[in-house]
Amino acid sequence: MKRVAIVGAGITGVTSAYALARRGFEVTVFEQHRYAAMETSFANGGQLSASNAEVWNSTATVFKGLRWMLTKDAPLLLNLNPDWHKYSWLGEFLRQIRNYRANTIDTVRLATMAREHLFKIAEDESIDFDLERRGILHFYQSRSQFEAATKVNTMLCEGGLERYAVTPQEIRAIEPTLHGDFYGGYFTPSDSTGDIHKFTRGLAHACERHGVTFRYDTTVRNIRRTDDGSFAVDARIGTLEFGDDFDYVVICAGTKSRQFANMLGDRVNVYPVKGYSITVCLEDEESRANAPWVSLLDESAKVVTSRLGADRFRVAGTAEINGFNRDIRVTRIAPLVEWSRQHFPHMSTVRVIPWAGLRPMMPSMLPRVGAGSKAGAFYNTGHGHLGWTLSAATAQVLADCLERSEVA
């Protein structure tokens, strides 16, 4: 039985461990935190959204970003302080504009494939993660926004997504609690939402039942190739240092994937793009009755929402290009609270839990999945804002790659 080391126990690391264990590999997962899903997989927007598969590498997005640069509460912020990694990443991001259409269609196809894998995993392993299969409603406040969305919708449908336009009256019928004046919208019935943290923790427990070993509270210090062709993983738990050898190594380390790729002689240009969320605690009956169940995406504010069970409402948004800064800034949280009050005036925001996480983003907005330059080294990382949406599919792609390497 071939031994596989996976670095990282976020959503991509745990789905990868599950897929490999089910195919007969002996898997060990290394995680620096005490539990799985404690960073980017902790409190994201919750959407399993093929309808949000449009990549950001477009001229329109760049112009919006330039307009927003001097606005503290803008959906996209760029810290202008000099940083070689940041500006080299942005240069590659801009060069990917020519691939905007093809990358968007590829992402849609991957996202629609992922949902069936994820639903089957949850059913097979009896994982409760507040799944709501009520669709996602995108709404637009102006005609120009709606017309731009119509062009995007053509690409999404070409990628195989069933999505249709809705009128302001249909928006109110789909989600009666939503307040506001809208020009129109698009509805994707097949999209869904769920708690990524609950799912990942539940799947980690299922992995253990299938023989996966998790080494929590463990820092991977180095990964090196040995004389016999295996990989030595040097790690530390507290003050105890140890090493172990593996036939394969898989990097699923989120924003730290770049540094592990360097150890293996590869360039994986992941950059941390910070996102924020708030979890509104629905503590009274009026709030629970006036918070939405259908998942939403507001094009103007770049805000997404998910209902996580009866008593939690997740609101997320913004992108901040500011390195490894994890500070939770009031100027970024306040717009999410105000947006909630504006669109759901009868829902109390007296208790709101803020969070910020770093999305591991490749310049192309497509994840890096597959083999590295050294035989036996693999990657499943760089999913950006769609890690939750894509992970169940990329884990299968990764497992296929390892099986093919076994045959070769």
C-alpha positions in Angstrom: 0.0 0.0 0.0 1.5 3.3 -1.1 1.9 6.0 1.6 0.7 9.6 0.9 1.5 12.7 3.0 -1.0 15.5 2.7 0.0 19.0 4.0 -3.1 20.9 5.1 -6.4 19.9 6.6 -8.7 22.5 5.1 -11.5 21.6 2.7 -9.1 20.6 -0.1 -6.8 18.6 2.1 -9.6 16.6 3.8 -11.5 15.9 0.5 -8.2 14.8 -1.0 -7.5 12.5 2.0 -11.0 11.0 1.6 -10.7 10.4 -2.1 -7.2 8.8 -1.8 -8.2 6.6 1.2 -11.3 5.3 -0.7 -8.9 4.3 -3.5 -6.7 2.3 -1.2 -3.8 4.7 -0.4 -2.4 4.9 3.1 -2.9 8.6 4.0 -1.4 10.9 6.7 -2.5 14.5 6.9 -0.3 17.1 8.6 -2.1 20.2 10.0 -0.6 23.0 12.1 -3.9 23.7 14.0 -5.5 21.5 16.6 -8.5 20.8 14.4 -9.3 20.6 10.7 -10.8 23.6 8.9 -9.5 26.4 11.1 -8.4 28.9 8.5 -10.0 29.6 5.1 -12.4 26.7 5.7 -13.8 28.2 8.9 -16.4 30.8 8.1 -16.7 31.6 4.4 -19.8 32.7 2.6 -21.2 29.2 2.5 -22.2 29.1 -1.1 -21.8 26.0 -3.3 -22.1 28.2 -6.3 -21.4 27.2 -9.9 -23.2 30.5 -10.7 -20.3 32.4 -9.1 -17.7 30.8 -11.4 -16.9 33.9 -13.4 -13.1 34.5 -13.0 -12.0 38.0 -11.9 -9.6 38.4 -14.8 -11.6 40.9 -16.9 -11.1 44.5 -18.0 -14.3 45.5 -16.2 -13.1 44.1 -12.9 -9.8 45.9 -13.3 -11.5 49.3 -14.0 -13.8 48.8 -11.0 -10.8 48.0 -8.8 -9.0 51.2 -9.9 -12.2 53.3 -9.0 -12.4 51.6 -5.6 -8.8 52.0 -4.6 -9.3 55.1 -2.5 -12.6 54.0 -0.9 -12.1 52.3 2.5 -15.4 50.3 2.4 -15.1 49.3 -1.3 -15.6 45.7 -2.3 -12.0 45.4 -3.5 -9.0 47.0 -1.9 -5.4 47.0 -2.9 -2.6 47.9 -0.4 -0.1 49.8 -2.6 3.0 49.2 -0.3 5.8 47.7 -2.3 5.9 43.9 -2.3 7.5 41.8 -5.1 5.2 38.8 -4.7 2.1 41.0 -4.8 3.0 42.9 -7.9 4.4 39.9 -9.8 1.1 38.1 -9.0 -0.9 41.1 -10.2 1.1 41.1 -13.4 0.3 37.5 -14.0 -3.4 38.2 -13.1 -3.5 40.9 -15.8 -1.9 38.6 -18.4 -4.7 36.1 -17.8 -7.4 38.5 -19.0 -7.0 37.0 -22.5 -8.1 33.6 -21.0 -11.1 35.1 -19.1 -13.8 33.3 -21.2 -12.1 29.9 -21.4 -11.2 29.9 -17.7 -14.8 30.9 -16.7 -16.3 28.0 -18.7 -13.7 25.5 -17.3 -14.6 26.7 -13.8 -18.3 26.2 -14.3 -17.8 22.7 -15.6 -15.6 21.8 -12.6 -18.2 23.3 -10.2 -21.1 21.4 -11.6 -19.1 18.1 -11.4 -18.1 18.9 -7.8 -21.7 19.2 -6.4 -22.6 15.6 -7.1 -19.4 14.3 -5.5 -20.0 16.4 -2.4 -23.7 15.4 -2.0 -22.7 11.7 -2.3 -20.0 12.1 0.2 -22.3 13.7 2.7 -24.9 11.0 2.2 -22.5 8.1 2.4 -20.9 9.4 5.6 -24.0 11.0 7.2 -22.5 14.4 7.5 -24.8 17.1 8.7 -23.6 20.5 7.5 -26.8 22.7 7.3 -27.2 22.0 3.6 -29.9 24.1 1.9 -30.7 23.2 -1.7 -32.8 26.2 -2.4 -30.8 27.8 -5.2 -28.9 31.0 -5.5 -30.4 34.3 -6.5 -28.2 37.0 -8.0 -29.9 40.5 -8.1 -28.9 43.7 -9.9 -29.9 47.3 -9.2 -29.4 48.8 -12.6 -30.0 47.9 -16.2 -26.3 48.1 -17.0 -25.5 45.6 -14.3 -28.2 43.2 -15.6 -27.0 43.5 -19.2 -23.4 42.8 -18.1 -24.7 39.8 -16.2 -26.6 38.5 -19.2 -23.3 38.3 -21.1 -21.7 36.4 -18.2 -24.8 34.1 -18.1 -24.1 33.1 -21.7 -20.7 31.7 -20.7 -22.2 30.0 -17.6 -24.8 28.3 -19.7 -22.2 27.2 -22.2 -20.4 25.5 -19.3 -23.5 23.5 -18.6 -25.3 25.5 -15.9 -29.1 25.9 -15.8 -29.7 29.5 -14.9 -32.5 31.9 -15.9 -33.4 35.6 -15.7 -36.1 36.7 -13.2 -38.1 39.9 -12.9 -38.4 42.1 -9.8 -41.7 40.5 -9.0 -40.1 37.0 -9.3 -37.3 38.1 -7.0 -39.8 38.9 -4.3 -41.5 35.6 -4.8 -38.3 33.6 -4.6 -37.1 35.4 -1.4 -40.0 37.4 0.3 -37.8 38.7 3.1 -35.5 40.6 0.8 -36.1 44.4 0.8 -35.0 46.7 -2.0 -35.6 48.0 -5.5 -34.0 45.8 -8.2 -33.9 45.9 -12.0 -33.8 42.2 -12.3 -31.9 39.0 -11.4 -30.7 35.6 -12.3 -31.7 32.4 -10.4 -29.8 29.1 -10.3 -32.0 26.4 -8.8 -29.2 23.8 -8.7 -26.9 25.8 -6.5 -26.9 25.3 -2.7 -25.3 26.4 0.6 -23.8 24.8 3.7 -21.4 25.2 6.6 -17.9 24.4 5.2 -16.5 24.1 8.8 -19.1 21.5 9.8 -18.7 19.6 6.6 -14.9 19.5 6.8 -14.8 18.5 10.4 -17.4 15.8 9.7 -15.4 14.5 6.7 -12.2 14.5 8.8 -13.9 12.1 11.2 -15.1 10.0 8.3 -11.5 9.9 7.0 -10.3 8.5 10.3 -12.9 5.8 10.1 -11.4 4.9 6.7 -7.9 4.7 8.1 -6.5 8.2 7.5 -4.1 9.5 10.2 -4.2 13.1 11.2 -1.3 14.8 12.8 -2.7 17.9 14.3 -0.7 20.7 16.1 2.1 19.8 13.8 4.3 22.1 11.8 6.0 20.8 8.7 9.5 22.1 8.7 10.8 20.6 5.5 10.0 18.2 2.7 12.9 16.6 0.9 13.6 13.9 -1.6 15.6 10.9 -0.3 18.1 8.8 -2.1 15.6 6.0 -2.6 13.1 8.4 -4.3 10.6 8.7 -1.4 9.8 12.0 0.4 11.0 12.7 3.9 8.6 15.0 5.8 10.3 16.7 8.7 7.9 18.0 11.3 7.5 19.3 14.8 4.9 18.9 17.5 5.7 21.4 20.3 9.4 20.9 21.0 9.4 17.3 19.6 10.9 17.0 16.1 10.4 13.9 14.0 10.5 12.7 10.4 8.7 10.1 8.3 9.0 8.8 4.7 6.2 8.7 2.1 5.9 7.5 -1.5 3.8 10.6 -2.4 3.4 14.1 -1.1 0.3 16.3 -1.8 0.4 20.0 -1.0 -3.1 21.4 0.1 -1.7 24.1 2.3 -3.8 27.1 1.2 -1.9 30.3 1.2 1.3 28.5 2.4 1.4 26.3 -0.6 3.9 28.5 -2.3 6.5 27.9 0.4 6.0 24.2 0.3 6.2 24.2 -3.5 9.6 26.0 -3.2 10.8 23.1 -1.1 9.9 20.7 -3.9 11.5 22.9 -6.6 8.1 24.1 -8.0 6.6 27.5 -8.5 3.0 27.7 -7.3 2.1 31.4 -7.3 -0.6 31.4 -4.7 -1.4 34.8 -3.2 -3.5 35.5 -0.1 -6.6 37.5 -0.9 -8.5 38.4 2.3 -12.2 38.1 2.6 -14.6 39.0 5.5 -17.8 37.5 6.8 -20.2 38.1 9.6 -22.5 35.5 11.2 -25.7 37.1 12.4 -27.1 35.2 15.4 -30.8 34.9 14.9 -31.8 34.8 18.6 -35.5 35.7 18.4 -38.5 34.5 16.4 -38.9 37.7 14.5 -35.3 37.6 13.3 -35.5 33.9 12.3 -38.7 34.7 10.3 -37.2 37.7 8.5 -33.8 36.3 7.5 -33.7 34.7 4.1 -33.4 31.0 3.3 -32.5 31.4 -0.3 -28.9 32.2 -0.9 -28.2 35.7 -2.4 -25.5 37.5 -4.3 -25.7 41.3 -4.5 -23.8 42.4 -7.6 -23.4 46.0 -6.5 -22.0 45.3 -3.1 -20.3 42.0 -4.0 -22.0 40.4 -1.0 -23.1 36.8 -0.7 -25.3 35.2 1.9 -26.2 31.8 3.3 -28.7 30.6 5.9 -27.0 28.1 8.1 -29.7 26.3 10.0 -32.5 28.0 11.9 -30.4 30.4 14.0 -27.5 31.6 11.9 -27.2 33.9 8.8 -23.9 34.3 7.1 -23.0 37.4 5.1 -19.7 37.6 3.3 -17.8 39.7 0.8 -15.0 42.0 -0.1 -11.5 41.2 -1.4 -8.4 42.7 0.1 -5.0 42.4 -1.5 -2.8 43.0 1.5 -0.4 40.1 2.0 -0.8 37.8 5.0 -2.6 40.4 7.1 -5.4 38.7 9.0 -6.6 41.8 11.0 -10.4 42.2 11.2 -11.0 45.8 10.3 -14.1 47.6 11.5 -14.2 49.5 8.2 -14.7 46.2 6.4 -17.2 44.6 8.8 -19.4 47.7 9.1 -20.6 47.6 5.5 -21.7 43.9 5.9 -23.7 44.8 9.0 -25.2 47.9 7.3 -26.1 45.8 4.2 -27.9 43.3 6.4 -29.9 46.0 8.1 -30.8 47.6 4.8 -32.1 44.5 3.1 -33.5 42.7 6.1 -34.8 45.5 8.4 -36.8 43.2 10.7 -33.8 40.9 11.4 -31.8 41.9 14.5 -28.1 42.4 14.2 -27.6 42.9 17.9 -25.1 39.9 18.0 -22.8 39.6 15.0 -19.6 37.4 14.9 -17.0 38.9 12.5 -14.3 36.8 10.7 -11.6 37.3 8.2 -9.8 34.6 6.1 -7.1 34.4 3.4 -8.2 32.9 0.1 -5.4 31.1 -1.6 -5.6 32.5 -5.2 -3.8 31.7 -8.3 -3.4 34.5 -10.9 -5.6 32.6 -13.4 -8.3 32.0 -10.7 -8.1 28.3 -11.6 -6.8 25.9 -8.9 -3.4 24.1 -9.4 -4.3 20.4 -9.4 -1.9 17.7 -10.5 1.7 16.6 -10.6 4.7 18.7 -9.8 8.2 18.6 -11.4 9.4 15.8 -9.1 7.9 12.4 -9.5 5.5 11.7 -6.6 4.9 15.4 -5.7 1.3 16.7 -6.3 -0.8 19.8 -5.7 -4.4 20.5 -5.0 -4.4 24.2 -4.0 -5.1 27.8 -5.1 -8.9 27.5 -5.3 -9.5 31.2 -4.3 -13.1 32.1 -3.5 -14.4 28.7 -4.8 -12.6 26.2 -2.6 -15.9 25.1 -1.0 -17.5 24.9 -4.5 -14.7 23.0 -6.3 -13.0 20.9 -3.7 -15.0 17.6 -4.1 -14.2 17.6 -7.8 -10.5 18.6 -7.6 -10.0 15.8 -5.0 -11.2 13.3 -7.6 -8.9 14.8 -10.2 -6.0 14.5 -7.8 -6.8 10.9 -7.0 -6.9 10.1 -10.7 -3.5 11.7 -11.1 -2.0 9.5 -8.4 -3.6 6.4 -9.7 -2.2 7.1 -13.2 1.3 7.6 -11.7 0.9 4.2 -10.0 0.3 2.5 -13.4 3.2 4.4 -15.0 
